[in-house]
Amino acid sequence: MLDFFKLIRYKNLLIIAVTQYLMRYCIVKPILNVNGFELQLDSFHFALLVLSSILITAAGYVINDYFDTKADMLNRPETVVVGKIISRRITMLIHIILNILGVGIGIYLSVKVGILALGIAYILASGVLWFYSTTYKRQFLIGNLIVAILTAVVPFVVVIFEIPLLNREYREILIQYDMNFNNILAWVGGFSFFAFLVSLIREIIKDIEDFEGDMAFGRNTLPVILSINTTKIVVIALILINIGSLVVVYFRYLFLMAGGQIDYITMSYFLLFLIIPFIYLIFRIIKAENRIHYHRASNLTKLIMLAGILYSGIACIIIIKTFHPG
């Protein structure tokens, strides 16, 4: 059983669940409450939404390990499960079951909200993960971008399913007072953009970590095509873009929400848990010389990602204080 959880990357799946629940209850719900609105997707169906995200992601991890067995035996033999502990036939069966359940739930939810195209999106996501494992991850930058985009979708899928129901329920009020839910999209979109950049950084670092295996199997990853040193420069540039984005968000949006006053809580959080770790990550990337160093850098990006998502708890306080100062 432990090997099964290792195969589906249960820790990453827990982060997905936490992310979507935080978006719902720390961002979407407080903003809705400001105007007396309520969540329309009930708790049971939201739990199904989270479950579908987890199942499809788990299926993606399984099929990725299925097709990556040979390369993983060279890059990280100690982590290989497929073919050593769980047979390839059983692995494929697990993938199929997870995919059917995940896509099936997604289609059901798309019918629930009245947008059948969302069901098609689930089918496409499943297909993209399959082709990522078989083809895209071997191509220059395409695989990295696919993973980063899918990671960005994780927080955003919460509003994709909620807003259509909100528009339907409060249609007359929205028209009468010329209101919309763009502020919700902006907040969650910010978290999605952060997740995209950090995921892209992590995927490229992992490519450097797997350089030897990717080179041996003819994969056209960034370090194979551009060299490790050039790829390091790309990673550092992306980190600096992320730091710059945090500074812009703070001074252009959060600073104004606080009435032009310094929000010491957000400033402290950004510095301690995001900006300083990013700067340390740059240092680790510059100094990295072997697989172990890059693996540690990759794990650091995962912690930064988690810290960014957990900021939603502070964002919840900011939203409540801004609109309910009393």
Backbone torsions as a table, in degrees:
resi	resn	phi	psi	omega
1	MET	NA	-39.6	179.2
2	LEU	-62.1	-37.0	179.1
3	ASP	-67.2	-33.7	177.1
4	PHE	-64.5	-45.6	179.0
5	PHE	-65.1	-32.8	176.0
6	LYS	-67.1	-38.4	-179.9
7	LEU	-64.0	-40.3	-176.1
8	ILE	-91.7	5.5	177.7
9	ARG	55.9	60.9	-172.3
10	TYR	-58.1	-31.1	179.3
11	LYS	-64.5	-43.3	177.9
12	ASN	-64.9	-36.1	179.2
13	LEU	-66.9	-36.6	176.9
14	LEU	-63.8	-38.0	178.6
15	ILE	-64.6	-37.9	177.5
16	ILE	-61.4	-46.9	-179.8
17	ALA	-62.2	-46.1	179.5
18	VAL	-60.9	-43.4	-179.7
19	THR	-58.5	-48.0	-176.2
20	GLN	-70.2	-35.7	176.7
21	TYR	-69.7	-37.2	177.2
22	LEU	-65.4	-41.1	178.0
23	MET	-61.4	-40.0	-177.5
24	ARG	-69.3	-49.4	-170.3
25	TYR	-96.8	-17.3	179.7
26	CYS	-104.5	-18.3	-179.5
27	ILE	-118.1	-60.9	-173.8
28	VAL	-65.2	-51.5	-176.0
29	LYS	-62.0	-47.9	178.7
30	PRO	-60.3	-39.9	179.4
31	ILE	-64.9	-41.0	178.3
32	LEU	-63.9	-40.8	-177.8
33	ASN	-63.6	-25.8	178.2
34	VAL	-56.4	-39.9	-178.3
35	ASN	-102.6	13.6	178.6
36	GLY	76.4	15.9	177.7
37	PHE	-88.5	163.0	179.8
38	GLU	-130.0	154.0	175.1
39	LEU	-60.0	139.9	-177.4
40	GLN	-103.2	-27.5	176.2
41	LEU	-82.3	114.1	-174.9
42	ASP	-66.9	166.4	-174.1
43	SER	-59.1	-39.7	-179.2
44	PHE	-63.4	-47.6	-178.1
45	HIS	-71.1	-29.7	175.1
46	PHE	-67.9	-38.7	176.6
47	ALA	-60.8	-37.5	175.9
48	LEU	-64.9	-37.5	178.1
49	LEU	-61.8	-45.5	177.8
50	VAL	-63.7	-42.7	-179.9
51	LEU	-61.2	-41.4	179.7
52	SER	-63.5	-39.4	177.5
53	SER	-62.4	-42.7	-178.7
54	ILE	-66.0	-44.7	-177.2
55	LEU	-63.9	-45.5	-178.7
56	ILE	-67.3	-39.4	177.4
57	THR	-64.7	-43.1	178.5
58	ALA	-61.1	-41.8	177.2
59	ALA	-60.4	-38.3	177.7
60	GLY	-64.2	-42.5	177.6
61	TYR	-62.5	-41.9	-177.7
62	VAL	-63.7	-48.4	-177.4
63	ILE	-69.7	-29.5	177.2
64	ASN	-65.1	-44.1	177.5
65	ASP	-66.8	-33.3	179.9
66	TYR	-61.1	-47.7	-177.1
67	PHE	-85.0	-12.2	-175.5
68	ASP	-103.0	10.1	-172.5
69	THR	-56.0	-48.1	-176.5
70	LYS	-64.0	-45.8	179.6
71	ALA	-65.8	-39.1	179.7
72	ASP	-67.3	-30.9	176.8
73	MET	-63.1	-28.1	178.2
74	LEU	-89.0	-42.3	-175.7
75	ASN	-78.1	-46.4	-176.1
76	ARG	-147.6	70.1	-175.7
77	PRO	-59.7	-27.6	-177.2
78	GLU	-71.0	-15.9	-177.6
79	THR	-101.0	-6.3	-174.7
80	VAL	-68.9	128.1	177.8
81	VAL	-112.4	-43.2	-176.5
82	VAL	-66.9	126.3	178.6
83	GLY	87.9	-19.5	178.9
84	LYS	-104.1	-46.4	-178.0
85	ILE	-112.1	-44.0	176.8
86	ILE	-112.1	125.1	-176.3
87	SER	-62.6	157.4	-179.2
88	ARG	-64.6	-35.6	179.1
89	ARG	-64.8	-45.5	179.0
90	ILE	-65.8	-37.5	178.4
91	THR	-59.8	-45.8	179.1
92	MET	-64.7	-37.4	178.1
93	LEU	-63.9	-42.0	177.6
94	ILE	-60.7	-44.1	178.9
95	HIS	-59.0	-46.2	-178.1
96	ILE	-63.1	-44.6	-178.7
97	ILE	-63.9	-46.8	179.7
98	LEU	-60.9	-41.3	-179.1
99	ASN	-66.2	-45.1	-179.2
100	ILE	-61.2	-44.2	-179.9
101	LEU	-65.9	-46.2	-177.7
102	GLY	-64.4	-47.4	179.9
103	VAL	-68.1	-39.3	179.2
104	GLY	-60.1	-45.1	177.9
105	ILE	-64.6	-40.4	178.9
106	GLY	-61.1	-42.4	178.7
107	ILE	-65.3	-42.1	177.8
108	TYR	-59.1	-44.4	-179.5
109	LEU	-67.3	-34.2	178.3
110	SER	-65.2	-34.7	174.9
111	VAL	-68.7	-38.4	-179.4
112	LYS	-59.8	-41.7	-178.9
113	VAL	-90.3	-5.3	176.2
114	GLY	80.3	22.5	177.3
115	ILE	-127.5	93.2	-175.0
116	LEU	-65.4	-23.6	179.7
117	ALA	-61.0	-28.2	178.1
118	LEU	-65.4	-34.0	176.2
119	GLY	-64.1	-41.2	177.2
120	ILE	-63.2	-37.1	179.1
121	ALA	-61.2	-37.3	177.2
122	TYR	-64.0	-42.1	178.6
123	ILE	-63.6	-42.6	179.5
124	LEU	-64.5	-40.9	179.4
125	ALA	-60.9	-42.2	177.8
126	SER	-62.7	-41.9	179.2
127	GLY	-67.0	-40.4	179.2
128	VAL	-61.7	-40.9	178.8
129	LEU	-64.5	-36.1	176.8
130	TRP	-64.3	-51.6	-177.2
131	PHE	-70.6	-25.5	173.3
132	TYR	-60.8	-45.5	-177.6
133	SER	-69.2	-34.6	-175.9
134	THR	-89.3	-30.4	-171.3
135	THR	-135.2	-57.5	-166.5
136	TYR	-61.2	-36.5	-176.1
137	LYS	-69.4	-13.9	177.5
138	ARG	-90.3	-4.4	-177.1
139	GLN	-101.7	152.7	-175.7
140	PHE	-58.7	112.6	172.4
141	LEU	69.1	-23.8	-174.8
142	ILE	-59.6	-47.4	179.9
143	GLY	-60.6	-41.0	178.9
144	ASN	-61.2	-44.0	-179.0
145	LEU	-66.7	-38.2	179.8
146	ILE	-61.9	-47.4	179.5
147	VAL	-62.8	-42.6	-179.3
148	ALA	-63.9	-41.3	179.3
149	ILE	-66.1	-44.4	179.7
150	LEU	-64.2	-34.6	176.5
151	THR	-65.8	-40.0	178.9
152	ALA	-66.0	-27.9	-179.2
153	VAL	-70.7	-27.6	-175.4
154	VAL	-52.9	-54.2	177.4
155	PRO	-71.5	-31.9	-173.6
156	PHE	-73.7	-25.0	-178.4
157	VAL	-62.9	-23.5	178.6
158	VAL	-60.8	-45.0	-178.8
159	VAL	-81.1	-25.3	178.4
160	ILE	-59.9	-36.8	-179.3
161	PHE	-90.8	-22.0	-176.5
162	GLU	-85.7	-44.4	-172.6
163	ILE	-62.8	-40.2	176.7
164	PRO	-57.5	-38.7	178.1
165	LEU	-69.4	-37.3	177.3
166	LEU	-65.2	-43.6	178.8
167	ASN	-61.6	-36.8	-179.8
168	ARG	-70.7	-42.3	-175.9
169	GLU	-73.3	-39.6	-173.5
170	TYR	-111.0	26.8	-175.0
171	ARG	-54.3	-49.6	-176.7
172	GLU	-64.8	-40.0	179.4
173	ILE	-66.5	-41.9	-179.5
174	LEU	-62.1	-41.0	179.5
175	ILE	-69.7	-43.6	-176.7
176	GLN	-62.9	-41.2	-176.0
177	TYR	-105.8	11.7	178.7
178	ASP	51.2	52.7	-177.7
179	MET	-108.9	163.0	174.8
180	ASN	-154.2	-177.7	-179.0
181	PHE	-112.7	31.3	-178.7
182	ASN	-65.0	-28.9	178.9
183	ASN	-66.0	-34.7	175.9
184	ILE	-65.7	-44.8	178.7
185	LEU	-60.1	-39.2	-178.6
186	ALA	-66.0	-47.1	-179.6
187	TRP	-62.0	-53.2	-178.3
188	VAL	-66.6	-35.4	177.1
189	GLY	-60.9	-35.0	176.9
190	GLY	-62.2	-44.4	177.4
191	PHE	-65.1	-37.7	179.0
192	SER	-64.5	-42.1	179.2
193	PHE	-63.9	-42.6	176.8
194	PHE	-59.9	-46.0	-179.8
195	ALA	-62.1	-38.2	179.2
196	PHE	-61.1	-51.2	-176.3
197	LEU	-65.3	-44.7	-178.4
198	VAL	-66.2	-39.5	178.2
199	SER	-64.4	-40.6	178.0
200	LEU	-63.1	-42.2	177.1
201	ILE	-59.8	-46.6	-177.5
202	ARG	-65.1	-41.5	-179.5
203	GLU	-63.3	-38.9	179.5
204	ILE	-69.7	-39.4	176.3
205	ILE	-61.6	-41.2	178.0
206	LYS	-63.0	-34.0	176.7
207	ASP	-64.8	-38.4	176.3
208	ILE	-65.2	-41.2	178.7
209	GLU	-59.1	-37.9	-176.8
210	ASP	-95.5	19.2	-173.3
211	PHE	-53.2	-47.3	-175.4
212	GLU	-62.5	-47.0	-179.9
213	GLY	-66.3	-41.1	180.0
214	ASP	-65.5	-38.2	176.9
215	MET	-64.5	-42.4	-178.4
216	ALA	-65.2	-33.8	-177.1
217	PHE	-100.3	13.5	172.8
218	GLY	69.0	33.3	179.5
219	ARG	-87.5	140.4	-175.7
220	ASN	-94.9	56.4	179.3
221	THR	-79.0	169.3	-178.6
222	LEU	-55.1	-50.9	-179.1
223	PRO	-64.9	-30.5	178.6
224	VAL	-69.7	-42.1	-177.7
225	ILE	-81.0	-44.4	-172.4
226	LEU	-98.2	-15.2	-173.7
227	SER	92.9	156.6	-177.2
228	ILE	-65.1	-43.8	-177.5
229	ASN	-63.2	-41.8	178.0
230	THR	-65.5	-39.0	178.7
231	THR	-64.6	-35.8	175.1
232	LYS	-58.8	-41.1	179.3
233	ILE	-63.7	-40.2	177.9
234	VAL	-61.5	-45.2	-179.9
235	VAL	-61.8	-45.7	-179.7
236	ILE	-62.7	-39.2	178.4
237	ALA	-62.7	-41.8	179.0
238	LEU	-66.0	-38.0	177.3
239	ILE	-63.3	-43.4	179.6
240	LEU	-64.5	-36.8	176.0
241	ILE	-62.4	-40.8	179.4
242	ASN	-65.7	-42.9	177.5
243	ILE	-61.9	-44.3	178.5
244	GLY	-61.0	-38.7	179.1
245	SER	-64.2	-39.7	178.4
246	LEU	-64.0	-41.0	179.4
247	VAL	-64.7	-44.0	179.5
248	VAL	-62.6	-45.8	-179.8
249	VAL	-60.1	-42.2	-178.3
250	TYR	-64.0	-51.7	-173.2
251	PHE	-79.8	-28.3	-177.0
252	ARG	-88.7	-28.8	-174.7
253	TYR	-120.0	-58.0	-175.3
254	LEU	-67.7	-36.4	178.6
255	PHE	-62.8	-40.3	179.4
256	LEU	-71.2	-36.2	178.1
257	MET	-62.2	-29.6	-179.9
258	ALA	-86.1	13.7	177.9
259	GLY	73.7	28.1	-179.9
260	GLY	79.8	5.7	178.4
261	GLN	-97.0	153.9	-178.7
262	ILE	-71.0	125.4	175.4
263	ASP	-91.4	93.9	-173.8
264	TYR	-66.8	-29.4	-179.8
265	ILE	-66.2	-50.2	179.3
266	THR	-64.5	-43.6	179.9
267	MET	-58.8	-44.8	179.7
268	SER	-64.5	-42.4	-179.2
269	TYR	-63.9	-48.9	179.9
270	PHE	-56.9	-44.8	-177.8
271	LEU	-67.1	-50.5	-172.4
272	LEU	-73.9	-39.9	-171.5
273	PHE	-106.5	-9.9	-178.5
274	LEU	-125.5	-60.6	-173.5
275	ILE	-68.5	-48.7	178.8
276	ILE	-62.5	-45.0	174.5
277	PRO	-59.6	-36.9	176.9
278	PHE	-62.8	-44.2	179.5
279	ILE	-63.4	-40.6	176.8
280	TYR	-63.7	-37.1	178.1
281	LEU	-62.5	-41.1	176.7
282	ILE	-58.7	-45.2	178.2
283	PHE	-59.2	-44.3	-179.4
284	ARG	-65.7	-37.6	179.0
285	ILE	-66.0	-43.5	179.9
286	ILE	-62.0	-40.4	-176.5
287	LYS	-83.2	-16.1	-174.3
288	ALA	-60.8	136.6	-179.1
289	GLU	-131.7	-16.7	-178.0
290	ASN	-142.5	178.4	-176.3
291	ARG	-56.9	-41.3	-177.7
292	ILE	-61.9	-42.9	179.4
293	HIS	-60.8	-44.2	-179.0
294	TYR	-70.6	-32.3	177.6
295	HIS	-65.3	-40.3	177.5
296	ARG	-66.2	-39.3	177.4
297	ALA	-63.5	-39.5	177.9
298	SER	-62.5	-42.9	178.0
299	ASN	-64.9	-34.1	178.0
300	LEU	-64.6	-39.5	178.2
301	THR	-64.0	-33.0	178.0
302	LYS	-66.1	-39.4	177.6
303	LEU	-66.9	-38.7	177.4
304	ILE	-64.3	-41.3	176.9
305	MET	-58.1	-47.4	-179.9
306	LEU	-62.4	-42.0	178.8
307	ALA	-61.9	-39.5	178.5
308	GLY	-64.0	-41.6	179.2
309	ILE	-67.9	-39.0	-178.8
310	LEU	-68.5	-16.1	175.4
311	TYR	-60.8	-20.4	179.4
312	SER	-56.6	-28.6	176.6
313	GLY	-63.7	-41.5	176.9
314	ILE	-71.7	-37.7	177.7
315	ALA	-58.6	-37.4	178.1
316	CYS	-59.3	-43.7	179.2
317	ILE	-64.5	-41.2	179.6
318	ILE	-61.7	-45.3	-179.6
319	ILE	-61.6	-45.8	-179.1
320	ILE	-65.3	-44.2	-178.7
321	LYS	-67.9	-34.7	-178.2
322	THR	-67.8	-42.9	-174.6
323	PHE	-99.0	-13.5	175.5
324	HIS	-132.5	63.2	-174.7
325	PRO	-59.2	-23.8	-179.1
326	GLY	-74.6	NA	NA
